[in-house]
C-alpha cells in the first residue's frame, strides 16, 4: 500500500495528454491510427513477397485509402482551427502574447486549475 499524503509521480506523457485539448488529442490519435495502418500495409507487403504473391494488394489499398484521405482532411481542419485560435487581431500569436505577458515563465498552477481549451 502507498503511504498516505505522498503523491505518486505521473508519467510526463500522460500528464501532457491531460493538458491537451480534445482536438489536439484527436489529431495525435489519428496520427497513431495512420502509423498503424502504414505498418499493417508494410507487414502485408512483406508477407506477400515472402509467399511469392505477385498480384495487387487491393484488400488493403481499397480499404485504407479512403480512411487515409478522411484522416488528412480532419487533420488539416484541426491545424486550421488551431491556427485561427492562436492568432490575435494584430497577427501576433495569442500563446506568444500570453507568454510574453508572463515574462516567458510557465506557471504550473495555470494548467492545473483551468480546464483544457
MDTraj code that builds the backbone (N, CA, C; nanometers):
import mdtraj as md
import numpy as np

residues = "UNK UNK UNK UNK UNK UNK UNK UNK UNK UNK UNK UNK UNK UNK UNK UNK UNK UNK UNK UNK UNK UNK UNK UNK UNK UNK UNK UNK UNK UNK UNK UNK UNK UNK UNK UNK UNK UNK UNK UNK UNK UNK UNK UNK UNK UNK UNK UNK UNK UNK UNK UNK UNK UNK UNK UNK UNK UNK UNK UNK UNK UNK UNK UNK UNK UNK UNK UNK UNK UNK UNK UNK UNK UNK UNK UNK UNK UNK UNK UNK UNK UNK UNK UNK UNK UNK UNK UNK UNK UNK UNK UNK UNK UNK UNK UNK UNK UNK UNK UNK UNK UNK UNK UNK UNK UNK UNK UNK UNK UNK UNK UNK UNK UNK UNK UNK UNK".split()
xyz = np.array([
    [0.0829, -0.1182, 0.0000],
    [0.0000, 0.0000, 0.0000],
    [0.0876, 0.1249, 0.0000],
    [0.0399, 0.2254, -0.0672],
    [0.1128, 0.3512, -0.0737],
    [0.0894, 0.4315, 0.0536],
    [0.1902, 0.5077, 0.0907],
    [0.1765, 0.5918, 0.2091],
    [0.0770, 0.7028, 0.1821],
    [0.0022, 0.7365, 0.2831],
    [-0.0938, 0.8453, 0.2688],
    [-0.0209, 0.9785, 0.2689],
    [-0.0744, 1.0698, 0.1921],
    [-0.0172, 1.2039, 0.1887],
    [0.0968, 1.2190, 0.0895],
    [0.1441, 1.1110, 0.0352],
    [0.2534, 1.1174, -0.0608],
    [0.1974, 1.0983, -0.2009],
    [0.2249, 1.1918, -0.2885],
    [0.1749, 1.1839, -0.4255],
    [0.2659, 1.0966, -0.5098],
    [0.2013, 1.0193, -0.5961],
    [0.2785, 0.9419, -0.6918],
    [0.3062, 1.0300, -0.8126],
    [0.4263, 1.0185, -0.8685],
    [0.4602, 1.0976, -0.9866],
    [0.3871, 1.0413, -1.1069],
    [0.3265, 1.1322, -1.1838],
    [0.2592, 1.0905, -1.3062],
    [0.3610, 1.0797, -1.4183],
    [0.3325, 0.9915, -1.5086],
    [0.4134, 0.9794, -1.6281],
    [0.4051, 1.1120, -1.7043],
    [0.5165, 1.1707, -1.7482],
    [0.5106, 1.3007, -1.8160],
    [0.4291, 1.2988, -1.9446],
    [0.4256, 1.1856, -2.0135],
    [0.3465, 1.1771, -2.1366],
    [0.1979, 1.1828, -2.1024],
    [0.1568, 1.1090, -1.9998],
    [0.0165, 1.1105, -1.9581],
    [-0.0214, 1.2475, -1.9051],
    [0.0675, 1.3113, -1.8325],
    [0.0419, 1.4465, -1.7818],
    [0.0241, 1.5441, -1.8980],
    [0.1071, 1.5305, -2.0004],
    [0.0970, 1.6178, -2.1177],
    [-0.0354, 1.5951, -2.1905],
    [-0.0766, 1.4702, -2.2035],
    [-0.2049, 1.4412, -2.2685],
    [-0.3205, 1.5016, -2.1900],
    [-0.3088, 1.5050, -2.0575],
    [-0.4131, 1.5650, -1.9751],
    [-0.4256, 1.7143, -1.9974],
    [-0.3153, 1.7795, -2.0339],
    [-0.3163, 1.9235, -2.0580],
    [-0.3635, 1.9606, -2.1978],
    [-0.3677, 1.8631, -2.2878],
    [-0.4097, 1.8909, -2.4251],
    [-0.5608, 1.9013, -2.4347],
    [-0.6058, 1.9774, -2.5298],
    [-0.7487, 1.9845, -2.5575],
    [-0.7940, 1.8652, -2.6402],
    [-0.9246, 1.8559, -2.6607],
    [-0.9815, 1.7407, -2.7320],
    [-0.9290, 1.7300, -2.8741],
    [-0.9277, 1.8415, -2.9478],
    [-0.8883, 1.8326, -3.0889],
    [-0.7412, 1.7969, -3.1048],
    [-0.6567, 1.8430, -3.0142],
    [-0.5151, 1.8062, -3.0227],
    [-0.4947, 1.6589, -2.9906],
    [-0.5689, 1.6067, -2.8942],
    [-0.5618, 1.4629, -2.8662],
    [-0.6146, 1.3824, -2.9845],
    [-0.7238, 1.4315, -3.0445],
    [-0.7796, 1.3646, -3.1625],
    [-0.6757, 1.3582, -3.2745],
    [-0.6034, 1.4665, -3.2960],
    [-0.5004, 1.4687, -3.4002],
    [-0.3915, 1.3655, -3.3717],
    [-0.3521, 1.3526, -3.2470],
    [-0.2488, 1.2541, -3.2124],
    [-0.3012, 1.1128, -3.2324],
    [-0.4260, 1.0887, -3.1932],
    [-0.4845, 0.9556, -3.2135],
    [-0.4947, 0.9220, -3.3622],
    [-0.5292, 1.0202, -3.4441],
    [-0.5377, 0.9973, -3.5887],
    [-0.3994, 0.9649, -3.6449],
    [-0.2967, 1.0354, -3.5984],
    [-0.1607, 1.0074, -3.6452],
    [-0.1167, 0.8659, -3.6053],
    [-0.1535, 0.8242, -3.4849],
    [-0.1213, 0.6880, -3.4413],
    [-0.1950, 0.5868, -3.5291],
    [-0.3219, 0.6150, -3.5589],
    [-0.4009, 0.5278, -3.6449],
    [-0.3379, 0.5158, -3.7828],
    [-0.2923, 0.6282, -3.8394],
    [-0.2266, 0.6246, -3.9703],
    [-0.0958, 0.5469, -3.9655],
    [-0.0212, 0.5617, -3.8559],
    [0.1053, 0.4881, -3.8420],
    [0.0792, 0.3376, -3.8340],
    [-0.0256, 0.2987, -3.7613],
    [-0.0611, 0.1564, -3.7528],
    [-0.1040, 0.1053, -3.8903],
    [-0.1795, 0.1858, -3.9650],
    [-0.2192, 0.1466, -4.0998],
    [-0.1005, 0.1299, -4.1926],
    [-0.0035, 0.2203, -4.1811],
    [0.1166, 0.2102, -4.2629],
    [0.1968, 0.0854, -4.2258],
    [0.2087, 0.0584, -4.0971],
    [0.2810, -0.0607, -4.0521],
    [0.2085, -0.1878, -4.0981],
    [0.0755, -0.1865, -4.0937],
    [-0.0008, -0.3023, -4.1404],
    [0.0178, -0.3264, -4.2886],
    [0.0201, -0.2192, -4.3676],
    [0.0441, -0.2332, -4.5110],
    [0.1835, -0.2853, -4.5395],
    [0.2814, -0.2391, -4.4635],
    [0.4183, -0.2869, -4.4806],
    [0.4270, -0.4357, -4.4469],
    [0.3631, -0.4753, -4.3378],
    [0.3634, -0.6162, -4.2982],
    [0.2978, -0.7032, -4.4054],
    [0.1845, -0.6558, -4.4574],
    [0.1162, -0.7303, -4.5629],
    [0.2038, -0.7430, -4.6876],
    [0.2743, -0.6366, -4.7234],
    [0.3635, -0.6415, -4.8396],
    [0.4787, -0.7392, -4.8169],
    [0.5364, -0.7386, -4.6982],
    [0.6464, -0.8315, -4.6684],
    [0.5977, -0.9757, -4.6757],
    [0.4808, -1.0017, -4.6193],
    [0.4267, -1.1384, -4.6244],
    [0.3937, -1.1791, -4.7683],
    [0.3467, -1.0850, -4.8483],
    [0.3166, -1.1158, -4.9886],
    [0.4433, -1.1522, -5.0649],
    [0.5498, -1.0805, -5.0384],
    [0.6781, -1.1114, -5.1027],
    [0.7289, -1.2468, -5.0547],
    [0.7124, -1.2723, -4.9260],
    [0.7596, -1.3980, -4.8681],
    [0.6901, -1.5187, -4.9320],
    [0.5634, -1.5064, -4.9663],
    [0.4888, -1.6168, -5.0252],
    [0.4758, -1.6049, -5.1769],
    [0.5600, -1.5203, -5.2392],
    [0.5652, -1.5028, -5.3839],
    [0.4310, -1.4639, -5.4454],
    [0.3555, -1.3819, -5.3767],
    [0.2291, -1.3320, -5.4301],
    [0.2618, -1.2157, -5.5233],
    [0.2186, -1.2251, -5.6486],
    [0.2531, -1.1222, -5.7465],
    [0.1357, -1.0323, -5.7834],
    [0.0202, -1.0522, -5.7206],
    [-0.0965, -0.9693, -5.7503],
    [-0.0931, -0.8388, -5.6715],
    [-0.1936, -0.7598, -5.6965],
    [-0.2016, -0.6331, -5.6231],
    [-0.2626, -0.6572, -5.4855],
    [-0.2364, -0.5650, -5.3948],
    [-0.2865, -0.5777, -5.2586],
    [-0.4111, -0.4919, -5.2406],
    [-0.5102, -0.5183, -5.3244],
    [-0.6332, -0.4384, -5.3195],
    [-0.7067, -0.4532, -5.1872],
    [-0.6924, -0.5676, -5.1231],
    [-0.7621, -0.5886, -4.9963],
    [-0.7221, -0.4818, -4.8941],
    [-0.6001, -0.4331, -4.9023],
    [-0.5544, -0.3287, -4.8091],
    [-0.5742, -0.1899, -4.8685],
    [-0.5389, -0.1733, -4.9932],
    [-0.5423, -0.0419, -5.0566],
    [-0.6832, 0.0147, -5.0651],
    [-0.7785, -0.0671, -5.1065],
    [-0.9161, -0.0199, -5.1240],
    [-0.9771, 0.0206, -4.9911],
    [-0.9423, -0.0490, -4.8858],
    [-0.9989, -0.0174, -4.7542],
    [-0.9289, 0.1024, -4.6917],
    [-0.7968, 0.1096, -4.7024],
    [-0.7229, 0.2107, -4.6270],
    [-0.7129, 0.3461, -4.6971],
    [-0.7246, 0.3511, -4.8278],
    [-0.7128, 0.4789, -4.8992],
    [-0.8198, 0.5796, -4.8577],
    [-0.9488, 0.5438, -4.8548],
    [-1.0474, 0.6432, -4.8104],
    [-1.0304, 0.6828, -4.6645],
    [-0.9861, 0.5878, -4.5818],
    [-0.9630, 0.6200, -4.4407],
    [-0.8489, 0.7204, -4.4281],
    [-0.7414, 0.6997, -4.5034],
    [-0.6288, 0.7934, -4.5018],
    [-0.6679, 0.9302, -4.5534],
    [-0.7509, 0.9346, -4.6553],
    [-0.7979, 1.0632, -4.7089],
    [-0.8822, 1.1372, -4.6062],
    [-0.9735, 1.0656, -4.5419],
    [-1.0573, 1.1281, -4.4392],
    [-0.9723, 1.1791, -4.3233],
    [-0.8714, 1.1029, -4.2841],
    [-0.7820, 1.1460, -4.1758],
    [-0.7060, 1.2719, -4.2145],
    [-0.6612, 1.2810, -4.3389],
    [-0.5880, 1.4011, -4.3805],
    [-0.6784, 1.5232, -4.3812],
    [-0.8057, 1.5068, -4.4183],
    [-0.8994, 1.6192, -4.4153],
    [-0.9219, 1.6657, -4.2720],
    [-0.9425, 1.5702, -4.1813],
    [-0.9652, 1.6058, -4.0408],
    [-0.8415, 1.6730, -3.9816],
    [-0.7233, 1.6197, -4.0113],
    [-0.6009, 1.6797, -3.9591],
    [-0.5808, 1.8218, -4.0116],
    [-0.6121, 1.8455, -4.1378],
    [-0.5957, 1.9809, -4.1921],
    [-0.6937, 2.0775, -4.1259],
    [-0.8144, 2.0322, -4.0952],
    [-0.9111, 2.1184, -4.0254],
    [-0.8666, 2.1475, -3.8827],
    [-0.8053, 2.0499, -3.8176],
    [-0.7546, 2.0720, -3.6819],
    [-0.6435, 2.1756, -3.6845],
    [-0.5555, 2.1678, -3.7827],
    [-0.4481, 2.2661, -3.7953],
    [-0.5060, 2.4048, -3.8219],
    [-0.6053, 2.4138, -3.9099],
    [-0.6698, 2.5427, -3.9376],
    [-0.7359, 2.5999, -3.8130],
    [-0.8012, 2.5150, -3.7356],
    [-0.8669, 2.5586, -3.6118],
    [-0.7654, 2.6117, -3.5124],
    [-0.6558, 2.5378, -3.4943],
    [-0.5524, 2.5825, -3.4007],
    [-0.4868, 2.7117, -3.4474],
    [-0.4683, 2.7247, -3.5769],
    [-0.4094, 2.8467, -3.6312],
    [-0.5011, 2.9667, -3.6040],
    [-0.6320, 2.9476, -3.6259],
    [-0.7275, 3.0559, -3.6031],
    [-0.7381, 3.0914, -3.4547],
    [-0.7306, 2.9912, -3.3671],
    [-0.7409, 3.0176, -3.2237],
    [-0.6179, 3.0879, -3.1685],
    [-0.5034, 3.0643, -3.2278],
    [-0.3785, 3.1154, -3.1716],
    [-0.3245, 3.2379, -3.2427],
    [-0.4089, 3.3082, -3.3139],
    [-0.3668, 3.4313, -3.3798],
    [-0.4576, 3.5443, -3.3336],
    [-0.3967, 3.6512, -3.2857],
    [-0.4738, 3.7665, -3.2414],
    [-0.5101, 3.8560, -3.3585],
    [-0.5809, 3.9634, -3.3270],
    [-0.6255, 4.0573, -3.4307],
    [-0.5083, 4.1275, -3.4984],
    [-0.4009, 4.1492, -3.4236],
    [-0.2846, 4.2185, -3.4803],
    [-0.1866, 4.1234, -3.5488],
    [-0.2221, 3.9944, -3.5537],
    [-0.1350, 3.8973, -3.6192],
    [-0.0377, 3.8299, -3.5242],
    [-0.0261, 3.8810, -3.4032],
    [0.0623, 3.8193, -3.3051],
    [-0.0071, 3.6976, -3.2454],
    [0.0650, 3.5923, -3.2241],
    [0.0058, 3.4714, -3.1690],
    [-0.0429, 3.4924, -3.0270],
    [-0.1589, 3.4381, -2.9949],
    [-0.2164, 3.4543, -2.8617],
    [-0.1299, 3.3844, -2.7580],
    [-0.0828, 3.2652, -2.7894],
    [0.0019, 3.1923, -2.6963],
    [0.1315, 3.2683, -2.6710],
    [0.1896, 3.3246, -2.7754],
    [0.3114, 3.4033, -2.7603],
    [0.2841, 3.5280, -2.6772],
    [0.1719, 3.5955, -2.7021],
    [0.1387, 3.7166, -2.6272],
    [0.1180, 3.6853, -2.4792],
    [0.0556, 3.5724, -2.4490],
    [0.0351, 3.5330, -2.3091],
    [0.1688, 3.5042, -2.2423],
    [0.2558, 3.4306, -2.3114],
    [0.3873, 3.4001, -2.2554],
    [0.4689, 3.5275, -2.2360],
    [0.4578, 3.6200, -2.3298],
    [0.5300, 3.7471, -2.3210],
    [0.4800, 3.8275, -2.2006],
    [0.3491, 3.8256, -2.1773],
    [0.2924, 3.8975, -2.0633],
    [0.3386, 3.8380, -1.9307],
    [0.3695, 3.7076, -1.9283],
    [0.4172, 3.6419, -1.8069],
    [0.5695, 3.6332, -1.8032],
    [0.6363, 3.7136, -1.8856],
    [0.7826, 3.7150, -1.8948],
    [0.8393, 3.5769, -1.9268],
    [0.7663, 3.5003, -2.0075],
    [0.8084, 3.3694, -2.0567],
    [0.8369, 3.2699, -1.9446],
    [0.7617, 3.2804, -1.8342],
    [0.7725, 3.1865, -1.7233],
    [0.6441, 3.1043, -1.7214],
    [0.6594, 2.9723, -1.7235],
    [0.5431, 2.8854, -1.7251],
    [0.4927, 2.8690, -1.5830],
    [0.3653, 2.9011, -1.5634],
    [0.3027, 2.8892, -1.4336],
    [0.2291, 2.7568, -1.4280],
    [0.2747, 2.6643, -1.3431],
    [0.2166, 2.5303, -1.3357],
    [0.0730, 2.5333, -1.2837],
    [0.0384, 2.6286, -1.1984],
    [-0.0973, 2.6368, -1.1442],
    [-0.1997, 2.6690, -1.2518],
    [-0.1587, 2.7409, -1.3538],
    [-0.2494, 2.7761, -1.4632],
    [-0.3031, 2.6503, -1.5288],
    [-0.2188, 2.5507, -1.5458],
    [-0.2594, 2.4291, -1.6138],
    [-0.3391, 2.3366, -1.5233],
    [-0.3162, 2.3423, -1.3942],
    [-0.3858, 2.2541, -1.3010],
    [-0.5281, 2.3052, -1.2757],
    [-0.5436, 2.4359, -1.2610],
    [-0.6720, 2.4904, -1.2188],
    [-0.7654, 2.5284, -1.3348],
    [-0.7187, 2.5233, -1.4553],
    [-0.8039, 2.5650, -1.5665],
    [-0.8405, 2.4441, -1.6516],
    [-0.9608, 2.4481, -1.7098],
    [-0.9983, 2.3382, -1.7990],
    [-0.9220, 2.3471, -1.9293],
    [-0.9096, 2.2351, -2.0005],
    [-0.8383, 2.2394, -2.1285],
    [-0.9151, 2.3219, -2.2311],
    [-0.8402, 2.3880, -2.3155],
    [-0.9004, 2.4735, -2.4167],
    [-0.9264, 2.3940, -2.5420],
])
top = md.Topology()
chain = top.add_chain()
for i, resn in enumerate(residues, 1):
    res = top.add_residue(resn, chain, resSeq=i)
    for name in ("N", "CA", "C"):
        top.add_atom(name, md.element.get_by_symbol(name[0]), res)
traj = md.Trajectory(xyz[None], top)
